[in-house]
Amino acid sequence: MAIAVGKTGGSITLVGMKDVPSSMAYDASRLFAKNVANLLELMTKDKKVQPDFEDEVVAGACLTHDGQIRHEPTAEAIAAGAAKKGKK
């Protein structure tokens, strides 16, 4: 399994699997592709990406948007880490 690491213009590092579908069994790859297509359909309106954050699936799949952390467990983990770092 190949891991891809990329840096954005800021201080964010992205780490993930490279070419996820080819590392899966055939049926799992098809199911993954269908799930991604369905998620993109939920987030697209008039051929533009327009996430509806009132939709439970879209809201749960989104980590950040417009510079804000939207995923509550991620926000809590970051806040807890910052609190620990501040106590040192």
PDB file of N, CA, C and O in Angstrom, chain B, residues numbered from 101:
ATOM      1  N   MET B 101       0.849  -1.166   0.000  1.00  0.00           N
ATOM      2  CA  MET B 101       0.000   0.000   0.000  1.00  0.00           C
ATOM      3  C   MET B 101       0.897   1.233   0.000  1.00  0.00           C
ATOM      4  O   MET B 101       1.772   1.367   0.855  1.00  0.00           O
ATOM      5  N   ALA B 102       0.684   2.120  -0.945  1.00  0.00           N
ATOM      6  CA  ALA B 102       1.479   3.344  -1.044  1.00  0.00           C
ATOM      7  C   ALA B 102       0.795   4.461  -0.266  1.00  0.00           C
ATOM      8  O   ALA B 102      -0.424   4.620  -0.329  1.00  0.00           O
ATOM      9  N   ILE B 103       1.577   5.217   0.455  1.00  0.00           N
ATOM     10  CA  ILE B 103       1.065   6.352   1.214  1.00  0.00           C
ATOM     11  C   ILE B 103       1.527   7.638   0.538  1.00  0.00           C
ATOM     12  O   ILE B 103       2.700   7.787   0.196  1.00  0.00           O
ATOM     13  N   ALA B 104       0.600   8.552   0.355  1.00  0.00           N
ATOM     14  CA  ALA B 104       0.927   9.845  -0.252  1.00  0.00           C
ATOM     15  C   ALA B 104       0.966  10.907   0.841  1.00  0.00           C
ATOM     16  O   ALA B 104       0.087  10.958   1.701  1.00  0.00           O
ATOM     17  N   VAL B 105       1.974  11.739   0.801  1.00  0.00           N
ATOM     18  CA  VAL B 105       2.084  12.859   1.734  1.00  0.00           C
ATOM     19  C   VAL B 105       2.216  14.122   0.903  1.00  0.00           C
ATOM     20  O   VAL B 105       3.074  14.205   0.025  1.00  0.00           O
ATOM     21  N   GLY B 106       1.382  15.090   1.173  1.00  0.00           N
ATOM     22  CA  GLY B 106       1.429  16.339   0.424  1.00  0.00           C
ATOM     23  C   GLY B 106       1.314  17.527   1.354  1.00  0.00           C
ATOM     24  O   GLY B 106       0.707  17.431   2.420  1.00  0.00           O
ATOM     25  N   LYS B 107       1.880  18.618   0.965  1.00  0.00           N
ATOM     26  CA  LYS B 107       1.812  19.854   1.762  1.00  0.00           C
ATOM     27  C   LYS B 107       0.976  20.877   1.005  1.00  0.00           C
ATOM     28  O   LYS B 107       1.045  20.973  -0.220  1.00  0.00           O
ATOM     29  N   THR B 108       0.192  21.634   1.749  1.00  0.00           N
ATOM     30  CA  THR B 108      -0.570  22.721   1.150  1.00  0.00           C
ATOM     31  C   THR B 108       0.262  23.991   1.239  1.00  0.00           C
ATOM     32  O   THR B 108       1.391  23.959   1.729  1.00  0.00           O
ATOM     33  N   GLY B 109      -0.275  25.090   0.779  1.00  0.00           N
ATOM     34  CA  GLY B 109       0.434  26.362   0.847  1.00  0.00           C
ATOM     35  C   GLY B 109       0.669  26.818   2.275  1.00  0.00           C
ATOM     36  O   GLY B 109       1.597  27.584   2.536  1.00  0.00           O
ATOM     37  N   GLY B 110      -0.154  26.360   3.198  1.00  0.00           N
ATOM     38  CA  GLY B 110      -0.012  26.748   4.604  1.00  0.00           C
ATOM     39  C   GLY B 110       0.791  25.712   5.364  1.00  0.00           C
ATOM     40  O   GLY B 110       1.773  25.170   4.857  1.00  0.00           O
ATOM     41  N   SER B 111       0.369  25.448   6.564  1.00  0.00           N
ATOM     42  CA  SER B 111       1.098  24.502   7.406  1.00  0.00           C
ATOM     43  C   SER B 111       0.362  23.174   7.543  1.00  0.00           C
ATOM     44  O   SER B 111       0.589  22.443   8.507  1.00  0.00           O
ATOM     45  N   ILE B 112      -0.506  22.855   6.603  1.00  0.00           N
ATOM     46  CA  ILE B 112      -1.286  21.621   6.665  1.00  0.00           C
ATOM     47  C   ILE B 112      -0.583  20.533   5.869  1.00  0.00           C
ATOM     48  O   ILE B 112      -0.161  20.754   4.734  1.00  0.00           O
ATOM     49  N   THR B 113      -0.462  19.354   6.474  1.00  0.00           N
ATOM     50  CA  THR B 113       0.097  18.193   5.788  1.00  0.00           C
ATOM     51  C   THR B 113      -1.023  17.189   5.578  1.00  0.00           C
ATOM     52  O   THR B 113      -1.731  16.836   6.521  1.00  0.00           O
ATOM     53  N   LEU B 114      -1.185  16.731   4.350  1.00  0.00           N
ATOM     54  CA  LEU B 114      -2.193  15.732   4.020  1.00  0.00           C
ATOM     55  C   LEU B 114      -1.507  14.378   3.890  1.00  0.00           C
ATOM     56  O   LEU B 114      -0.511  14.249   3.178  1.00  0.00           O
ATOM     57  N   VAL B 115      -2.034  13.376   4.573  1.00  0.00           N
ATOM     58  CA  VAL B 115      -1.473  12.034   4.512  1.00  0.00           C
ATOM     59  C   VAL B 115      -2.614  11.086   4.196  1.00  0.00           C
ATOM     60  O   VAL B 115      -3.662  11.138   4.841  1.00  0.00           O
ATOM     61  N   GLY B 116      -2.422  10.223   3.213  1.00  0.00           N
ATOM     62  CA  GLY B 116      -3.466   9.270   2.860  1.00  0.00           C
ATOM     63  C   GLY B 116      -2.955   8.220   1.908  1.00  0.00           C
ATOM     64  O   GLY B 116      -1.824   8.289   1.425  1.00  0.00           O
ATOM     65  N   MET B 117      -3.796   7.256   1.646  1.00  0.00           N
ATOM     66  CA  MET B 117      -3.426   6.194   0.718  1.00  0.00           C
ATOM     67  C   MET B 117      -3.402   6.738  -0.698  1.00  0.00           C
ATOM     68  O   MET B 117      -4.204   7.598  -1.062  1.00  0.00           O
ATOM     69  N   LYS B 118      -2.488   6.232  -1.479  1.00  0.00           N
ATOM     70  CA  LYS B 118      -2.389   6.608  -2.881  1.00  0.00           C
ATOM     71  C   LYS B 118      -3.210   5.598  -3.683  1.00  0.00           C
ATOM     72  O   LYS B 118      -3.040   4.393  -3.501  1.00  0.00           O
ATOM     73  N   ASP B 119      -4.082   6.058  -4.554  1.00  0.00           N
ATOM     74  CA  ASP B 119      -4.886   5.196  -5.421  1.00  0.00           C
ATOM     75  C   ASP B 119      -5.671   4.153  -4.618  1.00  0.00           C
ATOM     76  O   ASP B 119      -5.466   2.949  -4.773  1.00  0.00           O
ATOM     77  N   VAL B 120      -6.563   4.633  -3.767  1.00  0.00           N
ATOM     78  CA  VAL B 120      -7.343   3.769  -2.876  1.00  0.00           C
ATOM     79  C   VAL B 120      -8.086   2.657  -3.623  1.00  0.00           C
ATOM     80  O   VAL B 120      -7.991   1.501  -3.211  1.00  0.00           O
ATOM     81  N   PRO B 121      -8.824   2.951  -4.707  1.00  0.00           N
ATOM     82  CA  PRO B 121      -9.598   1.886  -5.350  1.00  0.00           C
ATOM     83  C   PRO B 121      -8.765   0.691  -5.809  1.00  0.00           C
ATOM     84  O   PRO B 121      -9.229  -0.445  -5.714  1.00  0.00           O
ATOM     85  N   SER B 122      -7.544   0.920  -6.305  1.00  0.00           N
ATOM     86  CA  SER B 122      -6.752  -0.211  -6.802  1.00  0.00           C
ATOM     87  C   SER B 122      -6.209  -1.079  -5.675  1.00  0.00           C
ATOM     88  O   SER B 122      -5.736  -2.187  -5.926  1.00  0.00           O
ATOM     89  N   SER B 123      -6.270  -0.595  -4.438  1.00  0.00           N
ATOM     90  CA  SER B 123      -5.783  -1.400  -3.319  1.00  0.00           C
ATOM     91  C   SER B 123      -6.900  -2.235  -2.691  1.00  0.00           C
ATOM     92  O   SER B 123      -6.671  -2.946  -1.712  1.00  0.00           O
ATOM     93  N   MET B 124      -8.098  -2.149  -3.250  1.00  0.00           N
ATOM     94  CA  MET B 124      -9.251  -2.873  -2.712  1.00  0.00           C
ATOM     95  C   MET B 124      -9.624  -4.046  -3.613  1.00  0.00           C
ATOM     96  O   MET B 124      -9.246  -4.105  -4.784  1.00  0.00           O
ATOM     97  N   ALA B 125     -10.366  -4.963  -3.039  1.00  0.00           N
ATOM     98  CA  ALA B 125     -10.940  -6.044  -3.841  1.00  0.00           C
ATOM     99  C   ALA B 125     -11.934  -5.429  -4.832  1.00  0.00           C
ATOM    100  O   ALA B 125     -12.439  -4.330  -4.603  1.00  0.00           O
ATOM    101  N   TYR B 126     -12.213  -6.132  -5.922  1.00  0.00           N
ATOM    102  CA  TYR B 126     -13.059  -5.609  -7.001  1.00  0.00           C
ATOM    103  C   TYR B 126     -14.400  -5.089  -6.483  1.00  0.00           C
ATOM    104  O   TYR B 126     -14.773  -3.953  -6.776  1.00  0.00           O
ATOM    105  N   ASP B 127     -15.127  -5.900  -5.718  1.00  0.00           N
ATOM    106  CA  ASP B 127     -16.449  -5.478  -5.238  1.00  0.00           C
ATOM    107  C   ASP B 127     -16.345  -4.299  -4.277  1.00  0.00           C
ATOM    108  O   ASP B 127     -17.180  -3.395  -4.307  1.00  0.00           O
ATOM    109  N   ALA B 128     -15.326  -4.305  -3.429  1.00  0.00           N
ATOM    110  CA  ALA B 128     -15.136  -3.193  -2.497  1.00  0.00           C
ATOM    111  C   ALA B 128     -14.824  -1.913  -3.262  1.00  0.00           C
ATOM    112  O   ALA B 128     -15.286  -0.834  -2.888  1.00  0.00           O
ATOM    113  N   SER B 129     -14.042  -2.029  -4.329  1.00  0.00           N
ATOM    114  CA  SER B 129     -13.700  -0.870  -5.147  1.00  0.00           C
ATOM    115  C   SER B 129     -14.949  -0.288  -5.807  1.00  0.00           C
ATOM    116  O   SER B 129     -15.119   0.930  -5.852  1.00  0.00           O
ATOM    117  N   ARG B 130     -15.813  -1.151  -6.316  1.00  0.00           N
ATOM    118  CA  ARG B 130     -17.059  -0.687  -6.937  1.00  0.00           C
ATOM    119  C   ARG B 130     -17.957  -0.011  -5.910  1.00  0.00           C
ATOM    120  O   ARG B 130     -18.552   1.030  -6.191  1.00  0.00           O
ATOM    121  N   LEU B 131     -18.057  -0.597  -4.722  1.00  0.00           N
ATOM    122  CA  LEU B 131     -18.879  -0.018  -3.663  1.00  0.00           C
ATOM    123  C   LEU B 131     -18.316   1.341  -3.232  1.00  0.00           C
ATOM    124  O   LEU B 131     -19.070   2.294  -3.034  1.00  0.00           O
ATOM    125  N   PHE B 132     -16.995   1.425  -3.089  1.00  0.00           N
ATOM    126  CA  PHE B 132     -16.346   2.689  -2.733  1.00  0.00           C
ATOM    127  C   PHE B 132     -16.652   3.753  -3.785  1.00  0.00           C
ATOM    128  O   PHE B 132     -17.008   4.880  -3.443  1.00  0.00           O
ATOM    129  N   ALA B 133     -16.516   3.399  -5.058  1.00  0.00           N
ATOM    130  CA  ALA B 133     -16.784   4.342  -6.149  1.00  0.00           C
ATOM    131  C   ALA B 133     -18.234   4.816  -6.110  1.00  0.00           C
ATOM    132  O   ALA B 133     -18.508   6.000  -6.311  1.00  0.00           O
ATOM    133  N   LYS B 134     -19.150   3.906  -5.856  1.00  0.00           N
ATOM    134  CA  LYS B 134     -20.574   4.259  -5.784  1.00  0.00           C
ATOM    135  C   LYS B 134     -20.832   5.205  -4.609  1.00  0.00           C
ATOM    136  O   LYS B 134     -21.594   6.164  -4.731  1.00  0.00           O
ATOM    137  N   ASN B 135     -20.192   4.928  -3.474  1.00  0.00           N
ATOM    138  CA  ASN B 135     -20.361   5.792  -2.303  1.00  0.00           C
ATOM    139  C   ASN B 135     -19.814   7.193  -2.558  1.00  0.00           C
ATOM    140  O   ASN B 135     -20.439   8.182  -2.177  1.00  0.00           O
ATOM    141  N   VAL B 136     -18.654   7.281  -3.198  1.00  0.00           N
ATOM    142  CA  VAL B 136     -18.072   8.587  -3.518  1.00  0.00           C
ATOM    143  C   VAL B 136     -18.977   9.339  -4.495  1.00  0.00           C
ATOM    144  O   VAL B 136     -19.213  10.535  -4.327  1.00  0.00           O
ATOM    145  N   ALA B 137     -19.480   8.647  -5.507  1.00  0.00           N
ATOM    146  CA  ALA B 137     -20.378   9.279  -6.480  1.00  0.00           C
ATOM    147  C   ALA B 137     -21.647   9.789  -5.800  1.00  0.00           C
ATOM    148  O   ALA B 137     -22.104  10.894  -6.091  1.00  0.00           O
ATOM    149  N   ASN B 138     -22.215   8.992  -4.899  1.00  0.00           N
ATOM    150  CA  ASN B 138     -23.424   9.417  -4.187  1.00  0.00           C
ATOM    151  C   ASN B 138     -23.150  10.618  -3.285  1.00  0.00           C
ATOM    152  O   ASN B 138     -23.978  11.524  -3.191  1.00  0.00           O
ATOM    153  N   LEU B 139     -21.994  10.629  -2.622  1.00  0.00           N
ATOM    154  CA  LEU B 139     -21.641  11.763  -1.769  1.00  0.00           C
ATOM    155  C   LEU B 139     -21.476  13.032  -2.605  1.00  0.00           C
ATOM    156  O   LEU B 139     -21.959  14.099  -2.226  1.00  0.00           O
ATOM    157  N   LEU B 140     -20.793  12.909  -3.740  1.00  0.00           N
ATOM    158  CA  LEU B 140     -20.622  14.073  -4.612  1.00  0.00           C
ATOM    159  C   LEU B 140     -21.959  14.570  -5.150  1.00  0.00           C
ATOM    160  O   LEU B 140     -22.161  15.774  -5.305  1.00  0.00           O
ATOM    161  N   GLU B 141     -22.862  13.648  -5.433  1.00  0.00           N
ATOM    162  CA  GLU B 141     -24.196  14.046  -5.905  1.00  0.00           C
ATOM    163  C   GLU B 141     -24.936  14.836  -4.822  1.00  0.00           C
ATOM    164  O   GLU B 141     -25.628  15.809  -5.121  1.00  0.00           O
ATOM    165  N   LEU B 142     -24.786  14.414  -3.567  1.00  0.00           N
ATOM    166  CA  LEU B 142     -25.409  15.137  -2.458  1.00  0.00           C
ATOM    167  C   LEU B 142     -24.860  16.557  -2.323  1.00  0.00           C
ATOM    168  O   LEU B 142     -25.577  17.471  -1.914  1.00  0.00           O
ATOM    169  N   MET B 143     -23.598  16.733  -2.666  1.00  0.00           N
ATOM    170  CA  MET B 143     -22.936  18.024  -2.468  1.00  0.00           C
ATOM    171  C   MET B 143     -22.948  18.907  -3.709  1.00  0.00           C
ATOM    172  O   MET B 143     -22.360  19.988  -3.702  1.00  0.00           O
ATOM    173  N   THR B 144     -23.612  18.458  -4.779  1.00  0.00           N
ATOM    174  CA  THR B 144     -23.601  19.199  -6.035  1.00  0.00           C
ATOM    175  C   THR B 144     -25.004  19.689  -6.379  1.00  0.00           C
ATOM    176  O   THR B 144     -25.989  18.959  -6.265  1.00  0.00           O
ATOM    177  N   LYS B 145     -25.060  20.949  -6.801  1.00  0.00           N
ATOM    178  CA  LYS B 145     -26.329  21.529  -7.238  1.00  0.00           C
ATOM    179  C   LYS B 145     -26.022  22.385  -8.455  1.00  0.00           C
ATOM    180  O   LYS B 145     -25.137  23.239  -8.407  1.00  0.00           O
ATOM    181  N   ASP B 146     -26.736  22.168  -9.530  1.00  0.00           N
ATOM    182  CA  ASP B 146     -26.513  22.897 -10.786  1.00  0.00           C
ATOM    183  C   ASP B 146     -25.055  22.805 -11.243  1.00  0.00           C
ATOM    184  O   ASP B 146     -24.463  23.793 -11.677  1.00  0.00           O
ATOM    185  N   LYS B 147     -24.494  21.606 -11.138  1.00  0.00           N
ATOM    186  CA  LYS B 147     -23.120  21.306 -11.568  1.00  0.00           C
ATOM    187  C   LYS B 147     -22.057  22.096 -10.803  1.00  0.00           C
ATOM    188  O   LYS B 147     -20.945  22.279 -11.298  1.00  0.00           O
ATOM    189  N   LYS B 148     -22.394  22.563  -9.604  1.00  0.00           N
ATOM    190  CA  LYS B 148     -21.437  23.255  -8.745  1.00  0.00           C
ATOM    191  C   LYS B 148     -21.450  22.598  -7.372  1.00  0.00           C
ATOM    192  O   LYS B 148     -22.498  22.170  -6.887  1.00  0.00           O
ATOM    193  N   VAL B 149     -20.284  22.523  -6.755  1.00  0.00           N
ATOM    194  CA  VAL B 149     -20.213  21.968  -5.403  1.00  0.00           C
ATOM    195  C   VAL B 149     -20.793  22.997  -4.439  1.00  0.00           C
ATOM    196  O   VAL B 149     -20.251  24.087  -4.262  1.00  0.00           O
ATOM    197  N   GLN B 150     -21.914  22.616  -3.821  1.00  0.00           N
ATOM    198  CA  GLN B 150     -22.606  23.468  -2.856  1.00  0.00           C
ATOM    199  C   GLN B 150     -23.065  22.588  -1.700  1.00  0.00           C
ATOM    200  O   GLN B 150     -24.225  22.180  -1.659  1.00  0.00           O
ATOM    201  N   PRO B 151     -22.173  22.293  -0.762  1.00  0.00           N
ATOM    202  CA  PRO B 151     -22.536  21.388   0.326  1.00  0.00           C
ATOM    203  C   PRO B 151     -23.687  21.935   1.170  1.00  0.00           C
ATOM    204  O   PRO B 151     -23.693  23.106   1.552  1.00  0.00           O
ATOM    205  N   ASP B 152     -24.645  21.078   1.450  1.00  0.00           N
ATOM    206  CA  ASP B 152     -25.760  21.414   2.335  1.00  0.00           C
ATOM    207  C   ASP B 152     -25.414  20.843   3.703  1.00  0.00           C
ATOM    208  O   ASP B 152     -25.588  19.647   3.941  1.00  0.00           O
ATOM    209  N   PHE B 153     -24.925  21.688   4.601  1.00  0.00           N
ATOM    210  CA  PHE B 153     -24.472  21.212   5.901  1.00  0.00           C
ATOM    211  C   PHE B 153     -25.619  20.826   6.824  1.00  0.00           C
ATOM    212  O   PHE B 153     -25.382  20.350   7.934  1.00  0.00           O
ATOM    213  N   GLU B 154     -26.855  21.022   6.383  1.00  0.00           N
ATOM    214  CA  GLU B 154     -28.011  20.527   7.126  1.00  0.00           C
ATOM    215  C   GLU B 154     -28.192  19.030   6.877  1.00  0.00           C
ATOM    216  O   GLU B 154     -28.839  18.343   7.667  1.00  0.00           O
ATOM    217  N   ASP B 155     -27.620  18.523   5.779  1.00  0.00           N
ATOM    218  CA  ASP B 155     -27.678  17.099   5.466  1.00  0.00           C
ATOM    219  C   ASP B 155     -26.703  16.367   6.383  1.00  0.00           C
ATOM    220  O   ASP B 155     -25.519  16.700   6.433  1.00  0.00           O
ATOM    221  N   GLU B 156     -27.200  15.377   7.102  1.00  0.00           N
ATOM    222  CA  GLU B 156     -26.398  14.647   8.092  1.00  0.00           C
ATOM    223  C   GLU B 156     -25.167  13.983   7.475  1.00  0.00           C
ATOM    224  O   GLU B 156     -24.094  13.989   8.079  1.00  0.00           O
ATOM    225  N   VAL B 157     -25.312  13.418   6.292  1.00  0.00           N
ATOM    226  CA  VAL B 157     -24.197  12.736   5.633  1.00  0.00           C
ATOM    227  C   VAL B 157     -23.129  13.739   5.216  1.00  0.00           C
ATOM    228  O   VAL B 157     -21.941  13.520   5.457  1.00  0.00           O
ATOM    229  N   VAL B 158     -23.541  14.826   4.599  1.00  0.00           N
ATOM    230  CA  VAL B 158     -22.594  15.859   4.156  1.00  0.00           C
ATOM    231  C   VAL B 158     -21.888  16.470   5.365  1.00  0.00           C
ATOM    232  O   VAL B 158     -20.667  16.626   5.362  1.00  0.00           O
ATOM    233  N   ALA B 159     -22.649  16.812   6.387  1.00  0.00           N
ATOM    234  CA  ALA B 159     -22.065  17.414   7.590  1.00  0.00           C
ATOM    235  C   ALA B 159     -21.063  16.469   8.248  1.00  0.00           C
ATOM    236  O   ALA B 159     -20.015  16.909   8.721  1.00  0.00           O
ATOM    237  N   GLY B 160     -21.378  15.182   8.281  1.00  0.00           N
ATOM    238  CA  GLY B 160     -20.488  14.204   8.904  1.00  0.00           C
ATOM    239  C   GLY B 160     -19.231  13.929   8.109  1.00  0.00           C
ATOM    240  O   GLY B 160     -18.222  13.498   8.668  1.00  0.00           O
ATOM    241  N   ALA B 161     -19.280  14.173   6.804  1.00  0.00           N
ATOM    242  CA  ALA B 161     -18.126  13.898   5.941  1.00  0.00           C
ATOM    243  C   ALA B 161     -17.185  15.090   5.821  1.00  0.00           C
ATOM    244  O   ALA B 161     -16.055  14.942   5.355  1.00  0.00           O
ATOM    245  N   CYS B 162     -17.634  16.255   6.233  1.00  0.00           N
ATOM    246  CA  CYS B 162     -16.843  17.481   6.067  1.00  0.00           C
ATOM    247  C   CYS B 162     -16.035  17.772   7.329  1.00  0.00           C
ATOM    248  O   CYS B 162     -16.598  17.903   8.416  1.00  0.00           O
ATOM    249  N   LEU B 163     -14.716  17.873   7.181  1.00  0.00           N
ATOM    250  CA  LEU B 163     -13.865  18.233   8.312  1.00  0.00           C
ATOM    251  C   LEU B 163     -13.770  19.743   8.480  1.00  0.00           C
ATOM    252  O   LEU B 163     -13.957  20.266   9.579  1.00  0.00           O
ATOM    253  N   THR B 164     -13.477  20.445   7.377  1.00  0.00           N
ATOM    254  CA  THR B 164     -13.342  21.902   7.448  1.00  0.00           C
ATOM    255  C   THR B 164     -14.074  22.558   6.286  1.00  0.00           C
ATOM    256  O   THR B 164     -14.304  21.937   5.248  1.00  0.00           O
ATOM    257  N   HIS B 165     -14.435  23.826   6.477  1.00  0.00           N
ATOM    258  CA  HIS B 165     -15.056  24.607   5.406  1.00  0.00           C
ATOM    259  C   HIS B 165     -14.867  26.082   5.730  1.00  0.00           C
ATOM    260  O   HIS B 165     -15.140  26.515   6.850  1.00  0.00           O
ATOM    261  N   ASP B 166     -14.403  26.849   4.759  1.00  0.00           N
ATOM    262  CA  ASP B 166     -14.173  28.289   4.928  1.00  0.00           C
ATOM    263  C   ASP B 166     -13.307  28.598   6.149  1.00  0.00           C
ATOM    264  O   ASP B 166     -13.574  29.553   6.879  1.00  0.00           O
ATOM    265  N   GLY B 167     -12.274  27.790   6.366  1.00  0.00           N
ATOM    266  CA  GLY B 167     -11.336  28.035   7.461  1.00  0.00           C
ATOM    267  C   GLY B 167     -11.837  27.631   8.835  1.00  0.00           C
ATOM    268  O   GLY B 167     -11.168  27.897   9.834  1.00  0.00           O
ATOM    269  N   GLN B 168     -12.998  26.996   8.908  1.00  0.00           N
ATOM    270  CA  GLN B 168     -13.569  26.580  10.185  1.00  0.00           C
ATOM    271  C   GLN B 168     -13.608  25.058  10.265  1.00  0.00           C
ATOM    272  O   GLN B 168     -13.860  24.388   9.264  1.00  0.00           O
ATOM    273  N   ILE B 169     -13.359  24.515  11.449  1.00  0.00           N
ATOM    274  CA  ILE B 169     -13.478  23.075  11.660  1.00  0.00           C
ATOM    275  C   ILE B 169     -14.951  22.781  11.889  1.00  0.00           C
ATOM    276  O   ILE B 169     -15.536  23.244  12.868  1.00  0.00           O
ATOM    277  N   ARG B 170     -15.557  22.005  10.982  1.00  0.00           N
ATOM    278  CA  ARG B 170     -16.991  21.712  11.055  1.00  0.00           C
ATOM    279  C   ARG B 170     -17.278  20.367  11.708  1.00  0.00           C
ATOM    280  O   ARG B 170     -18.389  20.138  12.188  1.00  0.00           O
ATOM    281  N   HIS B 171     -16.300  19.484  11.733  1.00  0.00           N
ATOM    282  CA  HIS B 171     -16.469  18.135  12.270  1.00  0.00           C
ATOM    283  C   HIS B 171     -16.214  18.177  13.776  1.00  0.00           C
ATOM    284  O   HIS B 171     -15.076  18.361  14.210  1.00  0.00           O
ATOM    285  N   GLU B 172     -17.262  18.009  14.565  1.00  0.00           N
ATOM    286  CA  GLU B 172     -17.185  18.197  16.013  1.00  0.00           C
ATOM    287  C   GLU B 172     -16.124  17.324  16.698  1.00  0.00           C
ATOM    288  O   GLU B 172     -15.361  17.846  17.511  1.00  0.00           O
ATOM    289  N   PRO B 173     -16.041  16.010  16.404  1.00  0.00           N
ATOM    290  CA  PRO B 173     -14.992  15.211  17.052  1.00  0.00           C
ATOM    291  C   PRO B 173     -13.579  15.717  16.732  1.00  0.00           C
ATOM    292  O   PRO B 173     -12.696  15.665  17.589  1.00  0.00           O
ATOM    293  N   THR B 174     -13.365  16.200  15.520  1.00  0.00           N
ATOM    294  CA  THR B 174     -12.058  16.753  15.155  1.00  0.00           C
ATOM    295  C   THR B 174     -11.795  18.034  15.934  1.00  0.00           C
ATOM    296  O   THR B 174     -10.695  18.229  16.453  1.00  0.00           O
ATOM    297  N   ALA B 175     -12.785  18.903  16.022  1.00  0.00           N
ATOM    298  CA  ALA B 175     -12.639  20.155  16.774  1.00  0.00           C
ATOM    299  C   ALA B 175     -12.327  19.870  18.241  1.00  0.00           C
ATOM    300  O   ALA B 175     -11.482  20.537  18.839  1.00  0.00           O
ATOM    301  N   GLU B 176     -13.009  18.879  18.822  1.00  0.00           N
ATOM    302  CA  GLU B 176     -12.769  18.520  20.221  1.00  0.00           C
ATOM    303  C   GLU B 176     -11.362  17.972  20.419  1.00  0.00           C
ATOM    304  O   GLU B 176     -10.699  18.307  21.400  1.00  0.00           O
ATOM    305  N   ALA B 177     -10.899  17.128  19.489  1.00  0.00           N
ATOM    306  CA  ALA B 177      -9.556  16.554  19.596  1.00  0.00           C
ATOM    307  C   ALA B 177      -8.489  17.642  19.491  1.00  0.00           C
ATOM    308  O   ALA B 177      -7.499  17.613  20.222  1.00  0.00           O
ATOM    309  N   ILE B 178      -8.686  18.588  18.597  1.00  0.00           N
ATOM    310  CA  ILE B 178      -7.721  19.685  18.441  1.00  0.00           C
ATOM    311  C   ILE B 178      -7.725  20.571  19.684  1.00  0.00           C
ATOM    312  O   ILE B 178      -6.666  20.982  20.157  1.00  0.00           O
ATOM    313  N   ALA B 179      -8.909  20.866  20.212  1.00  0.00           N
ATOM    314  CA  ALA B 179      -9.003  21.694  21.418  1.00  0.00           C
ATOM    315  C   ALA B 179      -8.338  20.999  22.604  1.00  0.00           C
ATOM    316  O   ALA B 179      -7.644  21.640  23.394  1.00  0.00           O
ATOM    317  N   ALA B 180      -8.551  19.685  22.727  1.00  0.00           N
ATOM    318  CA  ALA B 180      -7.930  18.933  23.823  1.00  0.00           C
ATOM    319  C   ALA B 180      -6.413  18.940  23.680  1.00  0.00           C
ATOM    320  O   ALA B 180      -5.696  19.097  24.669  1.00  0.00           O
ATOM    321  N   GLY B 181      -5.926  18.773  22.466  1.00  0.00           N
ATOM    322  CA  GLY B 181      -4.480  18.809  22.224  1.00  0.00           C
ATOM    323  C   GLY B 181      -3.897  20.176  22.531  1.00  0.00           C
ATOM    324  O   GLY B 181      -2.809  20.276  23.099  1.00  0.00           O
ATOM    325  N   ALA B 182      -4.611  21.227  22.162  1.00  0.00           N
ATOM    326  CA  ALA B 182      -4.147  22.594  22.431  1.00  0.00           C
ATOM    327  C   ALA B 182      -4.136  22.868  23.930  1.00  0.00           C
ATOM    328  O   ALA B 182      -3.235  23.538  24.436  1.00  0.00           O
ATOM    329  N   ALA B 183      -5.146  22.347  24.646  1.00  0.00           N
ATOM    330  CA  ALA B 183      -5.208  22.543  26.095  1.00  0.00           C
ATOM    331  C   ALA B 183      -4.035  21.847  26.781  1.00  0.00           C
ATOM    332  O   ALA B 183      -3.430  22.405  27.696  1.00  0.00           O
ATOM    333  N   LYS B 184      -3.711  20.626  26.338  1.00  0.00           N
ATOM    334  CA  LYS B 184      -2.573  19.895  26.908  1.00  0.00           C
ATOM    335  C   LYS B 184      -1.273  20.635  26.634  1.00  0.00           C
ATOM    336  O   LYS B 184      -0.409  20.737  27.504  1.00  0.00           O
ATOM    337  N   LYS B 185      -1.145  21.146  25.425  1.00  0.00           N
ATOM    338  CA  LYS B 185       0.070  21.861  25.034  1.00  0.00           C
ATOM    339  C   LYS B 185       0.212  23.147  25.852  1.00  0.00           C
ATOM    340  O   LYS B 185       1.323  23.536  26.215  1.00  0.00           O
ATOM    341  N   GLY B 186      -0.901  23.797  26.137  1.00  0.00           N
ATOM    342  CA  GLY B 186      -0.883  25.036  26.911  1.00  0.00           C
ATOM    343  C   GLY B 186      -0.526  24.832  28.373  1.00  0.00           C
ATOM    344  O   GLY B 186      -0.062  25.765  29.028  1.00  0.00           O
ATOM    345  N   LYS B 187      -0.734  23.616  28.903  1.00  0.00           N
ATOM    346  CA  LYS B 187      -0.439  23.317  30.307  1.00  0.00           C
ATOM    347  C   LYS B 187       1.042  23.067  30.548  1.00  0.00           C
ATOM    348  O   LYS B 187       1.487  23.078  31.695  1.00  0.00           O
ATOM    349  N   LYS B 188       1.809  22.843  29.491  1.00  0.00           N
ATOM    350  CA  LYS B 188       3.234  22.522  29.659  1.00  0.00           C
ATOM    351  C   LYS B 188       4.027  23.718  30.079  1.00  0.00           C
ATOM    352  O   LYS B 188       5.240  23.620  30.264  1.00  0.00           O
TER     353      LYS B 188
END
